[in-house]
């Protein structure tokens, strides 16, 4: 069993409670192991830790405006990869018309996050209506297709060679944040039966990153029923009831929604601001030295970020110090309004991410300078 050099110390002028009671005029920065779960140190700086006047080299943070991706392929496997590593593959997929064939992922479980639009999802397990704000969790090997009822924009996150699981809710109990009973699963219904028949159907199977085609003289989504505990499942972000503390800015890890072997998916949903006058109201500065952090902005007003709009994605590489933008920093102990009004999907990966061509093409190169105070 590993044991960290792990004992609490207090040096100089410091708060003894993270994210609250900061020495007058200081800025708190957290340095920690294992995301926000391991040993940590909290520094009280005289200047904002993001106050650099120049930043050069590959560690710089990146931002991509995925709304500018215009390709609209009719298979997920042709959708552009925006970020990837050995543990995940993240794509932005615009789907305008009914898929003419089925997709199947042999490389790992798949999550489709519906950023915009709606449609009917048909799969081995039946039929499920899907729409904006839905996470659709698809077990590896499932055959599926989507018939949009409105043009769709989907953020697809693959758990390469892994499975999606739910986090342990610990002291909060299993029904906190979201009750697993709010998740929906496909039905063997009239819509599902109506799409069955002897229509020649092709299946695009992705395995080891390559696509193979299987052709059937019938639609293989032809189950008359099934039983078991494995299924496609849908969770809508509006069914998430985030935890908060009126006296403590809880870390992003408290918003974990799904786990894979080498990354986590968290959801930021609207929640009240802290009310204790000495508690931080904005995310604290931190390095996150063990995880690359990806944030996909789904909906709302992103109070801690200037110049960010829905459909954008940011990447904060491991070790890059970040925190609130200058506008939010001026009110780190104020309540700008009663509630945050933002939905965002965070993907924190244990291994560094590579940037795909599609993302490079829509990069906002000014992002690394966005912490500079406006004159
Ligand atoms: Fe972060």
Boltz pocket constraint, residues with backbone or C-beta under 6 A from the ligand:
constraints:
  - pocket:
      binder: B
      contacts: [[A, 286], [A, 288], [A, 293], [A, 316], [A, 322]]
      max_distance: 6.0
